[in-house]
Amino acid sequence: MISSLPFAVRHHGVRATGQERETGGDNFWASVGNKLLPLFLLQVAFWSCFLGSTHGNGLRVGFYFQSCPQAEDIVRRTVESYFSQDPTVSAPLLRLHFHDCFVRGCDGSVLLNSTRSNLAEKDAKPNLTLDGFYVIDAAKAALEKACPATVSCADILALAARDAVSLATGLGKGINLTRESQLYHVETGRRDGAVSRAREAAAHLPSSDDNIAILKANFRSKGLNSTDLAILSGGHAIGNSHCFSFEKRLHHHYDGRGLSDATLDANYKVELLRRCRAGNDTVLEMVPGSSMTFDSEYYGLVSKQKGLFHSDEALLEDEVTRGYVYSRKRLPESVFFADFGVSMVKMGRAGVLTGRSGEIRKNCALVNH
């Protein structure tokens, strides 16, 4: 994974450089473990120098401050409204942003409908279980009333993912988010793409069966390093999966030598086989008993070889990603939350369209005419 962080994480006066985050630096992490500020103070220290500043790709925090000052509030209220009715909406919104950024970059192309002449990303096999489009559509409709032709669908995806995850942490009071209880600040200024191809989604989206080498290469192509891979995999802390997404690893033909996936705990394999007997469409929690709460429990499962996907357990095959998994046992959860924000911002810069490139769609499912 290529680029080091363009800025550093500050933990009560201790500075984490990109190299330290990449190598895991046990001495570094030990030194900060007992020096953490409360999360809201950590955010103030972390983001204060970036508010209003522009990244090299044209994105910046507060891009809509003048053109649509209520933009983030409108998205936040929309997400809160749906979350209050169904807390499971958080995972689909986070997944939409991931799947958007890994194909053509973060340009809202995952939202476009297929046409008679083109099969769009959302109809590619890996995307057939995507959900949460209705939340994005509702936010877009509200934004078009308040600020017509101003806020891109790509930015709505990024904002909604942040708000959904923030709500799932339970850091805010009840279901009401404030700037202090948001997990991280989102750079905005993206514009929407006009191309969406299913074959590209099939080719570029990470697979649940990917090994560590493939995962690292895929993330590297988006400007994300091995530490980012370990951190963003933590998104599997929330949500569910269908048995057909991982059933292959449960059976003896998995490795081509008559064996099931050796990276899966044997007792957990038996439990998964029992649960999946009802059919491939059976839905299981990614983190049993905790699938609606965004936390670091996921890493505990991975360390015990109980990750639902082979790609989860692949994190133990690399020194950097393995180090991050095991570091979760000894460090406060707020460290993971801060790390997640850093990596999400990095991912959100992948392949963006800004300035005069792209468009601002009036309807997120359709290109403008």
N, C-alpha and C positions, 0 to 999 in steps of 0.2 A: 504494500500500500504506500502511496507515494507522498503526498504533500504533508509536511508538518503543519501544526496549527499556526495560523497567522496571528494568534494571540495566545496568552497564557491564562491558566486557571489560577485564581488567587484564593488560597485558604488561610485566612487570618495571617497575612503577611508572608506566607510561603508560596513561592512561585513555581508552577509546574510547567516546564517547557515541553515542546512537542516531543523531543527526544526522550524525556523522562516518562511521558505518558506511553510512548511506544515500547520502551524496554521494560516497563512495569515498575522499576526502581523500588524494591522493597524498603530500602532505607528511607527513600523519599516519602513513601506512603505511611511508613511507621511514624515519621516525624510530623505528618499532618493529621494523623488519626485523632490526636487529642487536642487539636488546635482549631477545630471547625467552628465557624460562626453558625448561628441559626440560619436556616435556609434563606429567609428573606434578606438578611444582611449579606449573605454570600452572593445573592443575586445582585444586590446594589453594587458591591465591590466588583463583581464580574462584568456587569454590563454598563456601568456608568460611563466608561470611556467610549462606548460604541453607539449610544443613543444619538441618532441623527447623523452619524458618520457613514460614509458611503464605502462599500466594499468595491474592489477593483472591477467587479462584474456589473456594477450599477445598482445593486441591492443595498438597502439601508433600513435600519430600524426607524419606524415612523415615516415611511415613504408617503403615506396618505394624510399626514398631519394637516396639510393645507387643503388638498383637493377633496378629501372626505374624512374629516377628523373623527367621525363616529364609526368608521369602517370596522375597526377591531372590536368595538363594543357590540356592533350588530352581529358579527360572527359569533362572538362569545355568548350573547344572549340566545342566539339560535341553538347553539350546541347545548347550552344549559337546559333549554326547554326540552329538547329530545332526551338528554341524559336523565332528566328528572322523571321521565316516563319509562325509560329503558336504559339502565346503566351499561348494558352490554354494547351500546352503540360506540363506546370509546375505541375498542379494538378495530372495528371496521374503518373508522375514520383515520386511524393511524396507518392502517394497511393501505388505504387508498393513496395516501401521500407517498409511502414507500414505493408502491407499484407505479406511481406516476413518475417519480424521479429516476427510477432504474431503466426506463424506456424513453429515449429521446430527451432525458432531463426533466426537470420540474416545470413542465409547460402546460399542464392540464389536459394532456392528450388522452389520459385514461378515462376522461369523462365523455369523450365524443362518441356519438352513436355510429353504428355501422350504416352504410348506404348500400344501394343496389350494386354499386361497383367496387365497394371496399369493405372488408371485414375489419372492424376497429379493434383496438386493444382490449376493450372491455369484454369482447366476445372470444378472446383467446382462451384456450383451455385453462391456463394458470389463473385466469381472472374471472372464471365463471362463478366463483364463490364470493366475489367482492360484494360489499354491501355498503350502505350509508350514503348512496348517491342522493337520496331524498333530503338529507340534511344540507348537503352542498347546494342543492337546488333551492331550498328554502332560504338559505343565507343569501344566495345570489338574487333571488326575487326581492328580498328586503333591501339589499344594497342598490339594486336598480331603481327602486322607488326613492331612496335617499340621495343617491349620487349616480345618476345614469352614466353608463359607459365609462366607468372610472376604475373599478376594482376588478382585477383579473380573477378568473376561476382558479388559476394556478396558485395565487396568493390565498384564496379562500381555503384551498386544500391544506396549505401549510399552516394557516391560522387555526383551522378546525382541528387538525391533528394535535397541535400544541394544547388547545383548550380541552380536548377530549382526554388527553393523557393527564393534564393537570387535575381535572375533575376526578380521574380514577385514582390519583394518589391520596385523595381525601385531605389534602393540605388546606383547602379552603374550608370555610365554615358552611356546612350543609352543601348546597349545590351552587352557591354563589361565589364566583371567582372574582378576585381583585388582582391588580397588577402585582401585588406582593405574593399572592398565592399561585401565580402562573409559574410553571416550571422553568420557562426560559422566554426570552424575547425573540420574536420572529423578524428576520429581515424581509422586507417586502419590496415590490417594484417589478415583479415578474410580469411578463405578458404571455398570452395564450398562443399555443401552436395551432396549426391548421391541419396537421398530418397525424394520423393514428392508424397503425397497421398491426393486426393481430400477430403476424409472423414475427414482428420485431419483439413483441411481448414474450412470445414463446422462446425466442432466442436469447433474450437478455435478462429476464427475471431470474433471480436465484431460485434454485430448486431445493426442496426439502431433503433430497438425496445427495446434494453436492458434498464433495469432500473439501478439506480445508484449502487445498491448492486452488480449486475452482472458485471457492468463495473469496479467497484473497484477491485473485485476479479480477473477479467481477467487481468487487468493491474498489480495487485500485483504479479501475477504469472510470470510476465516479469521483476520483480524488479522495478516497477514503482509505485509511491505513488499517493495520491489523487490530489496533486498539479500538478504532471506530467499529470494526466488525464485531468485536466482542461486546461493545457497549450497545450497539443498535440491535444485536440479537436479543438483548434484554427486553425488546418490545414484545417478545413472546410471553412476557409476564401476564399479559391480558389476552383474553379471547379464547376461542375454541377452534378445534379442527375436526375434520371428518376422517373416519378410518381409512378411506381411500388415499389420503395424503401420506400415510405412513405404514399402511398394512404390509407393503412389500418387504419391509425390513423385519417383519415378524416371522417370515417363512424360510424354509430350508434352501430355497433356490436364490436367496438374496445375493450371495457373494459368488455365485457361479460354481461353487465347490460343494454344494449340498448343505450349506450352513446358513443360519439366520445371522442377522447383524450382531457381530460380537461386541459392538460398542453399547449395546442395550442391556441393562441389568436383567438377568434371567428371570427373577421373580416378577419384575415389572412386565416383562414380555408375556408371561402367563396371564397376568391381569389384563393386559391390553387385548390379548387373543380372546379372552372370555367376554370382554366388553364389546368387541367388534363382531361377535357371532350374530348379532342382530342384523348386520348388514353393513356394507361399505359406507352408507350414508349416515351411520351412527355418529353423533357429535360428542366429542370428549373435550374436557377443559385442558388447555395447555399446561396450566399449573393447577392440579386438583385442589379444590377448596379455596382458591385464591384468584380465579380467572377474571374477576371484575376489579381487582385492586392492583394498581401499578406499583410494584415494589421490587425488591431484589431476590425474592424467593425462587425465581427461575434459576438463578445460578446455583442454588443449593441442590436443585434437582439435577442439573447438568453434572455437577461434581459427583453425584451418586449414580451417574449413568442412567438417569431417568428422564432425560429430555425426550420429548415426543418425536422429534425428527432426527434423522441421521446428521443433518446439518447442525443441530444443536450440540450433539456429542462431538462433532468435528472440531469444536473449539478446544477440546482437550488434546488435539494432535499438534498444536503449535505452541511454542514457548511463550509468545506474547499473549495470545488469546487465553491459553491455559492459566497464565499468571493472573490475568484479569478475573477469570472465573473464581479462582481460589482466594483472591484478595477480597472478595465480597464477604467472606466469613468474618474478617477481622476489622472491617471499616464501616463507619456509620452509613446508613442508607442515603443520607444527604450527599455523600460523595458521588454515589451512582446517579442521583438526580442531576447534579451539576454536570457530570460527565455526559449524561444523556443529552442535555441541552446543547453542549458544545458540538457533539456529533450530529445532532439533528440540524443545527445551523449549517454545518459543513455539507451535509447531504443536500440541504435545501438550495445550495448554490450550483448543483450539478446541471450543466447544460441549459442554464436559464436564458430566456429571451428577454431583453430589456431595451429601453430606448424606443427606436422606431421599428424594431423587429417584432414579428407576431402581431397580435391584436388583443382587444379587450372584448371577449365574447359577451353578447347580450343574453344568450342562453348557453349554459355550460355544456350542453349536449350537442350543440350545433355550431358550425362555423358561421361567421357573419356573411351576409350576401351583399 
